Every structure is written in C-alpha cells, then in structure tokens.
Amino acid sequence: TTPFEKPYLALTDRVFAAGEHPSRDAQLAYLKALLLERGGAQAAALDAYEKALEKDPSSLQIATDAAELALELGQLERAELMAADLHKKSPADSAALALLGRVKWARGENEAAEKLLREALKRDPKSGDTAFALAELVSQDSPEKARELLKRFIAQNPETAAEAHLELGRLEMDENKIAAAKRHFLDSIALSPDIESLPARYALAQAYENEQSTRAAILEYEKI
C-alpha cells in the first residue's frame, strides 16, 4: 500500500461491516465506485461496483451498494440478479430480504414484494425503511392496511417514529381527516431535530390551509 492510498483505504475500512476484510484491490475498486457515484457518474459507478465485487464476491457491502444503485438507475433485471445473489449469500439478513422485495415491487411483482417485505419487517420490526416501503406498497390497494402497519411501527418504536407519524398524517390528509393528520404532524415535529422536522412542518402548514386557518399556516411556513 502506498502512502497516498493509506487514508483512502482507511476510509473504506470504516464502511465495511465487522467481519468483512476485503482485499486491497477490492477496496480500491470499491473506493473508485464510491467516488464515481458521489460525482454523479452513476452508470460508471455501477460498472465499478461490479468490478469490485468480482475482486471480492463475498462482500455484502459491495453487493448491497451495487444492487441499490442498479435499482435507483432502473436497471431492474440487473438489480434483481444482484439482490437475489445478496439474499443467497446472507439469507438471514432482513435488509437483503427487504432490498429484494423493493426490486420485486419495482418490477411490478407486488404480491411477491409484499411477502418479502412483510418477512423482512417481521425479522427487524425497527426498520423504518422496510416499514415505509411496505406501507406505501399496500396503500395502493388498502390505505387501511398501510395505516395499521404505521400504527404498529409507532407502537413498537415510539422514540424513532417521526417519519412514521409524517406518513400516517399524509394518509389521513388523503382522506380529508385533517384533525387526525395535524396530530401526527405535530408528533413528528416533536420527535425530529429542527432541520429534519421541515417536511412535517410543511405538511402541517398545508393542513392548516385546508381548514382555512390562514394565520396558523403562516406561522408554520415562517418556521421552515
């Protein structure tokens, strides 16, 4: 390892999960992919992730980042192959299961997606990303099922449920249940640090507007 490479390799060391010890070549290839992605060259970054994965096929971190980026780029066949391989490597990992579910959803396989996401959430009830993905999926056919999922998440994770309150408030707004929506937006704001509360404050301001409470709406907009 050259003196120039050492600080960059130290950076990738902090990214990899405990127990992962990729080779120097794999770390450098992964670093290249990270830099390309952060520089906005996503297509080139995906190719670089795949090259890094070739150098260390056992790395869950590289496989996860590659599959996530393929999904983001809409390369769904590629994303599904990567996510399925990741799940095969780590069948007990709820995050890998959820990722495969999200890919299935993107491919329009809603029934399979729901099954995978429900199992992932069962394994890790504290995963907000999984809960919100599942709620959004089921809300297309049953807003009530989505509401139940979000309420269960809030009950199980009351201290970290800011986003769940926000999403539940939006569901209530869709059904014109403004009073219930406002309660959830206020709960979300109470649980969020200042900058993270901005989406909830904006939603609350809109709720006030919908009920013709102009002064209250202006006060909330001023806090954004």
Disulfide bonds with the S-S distance in Angstrom:
none
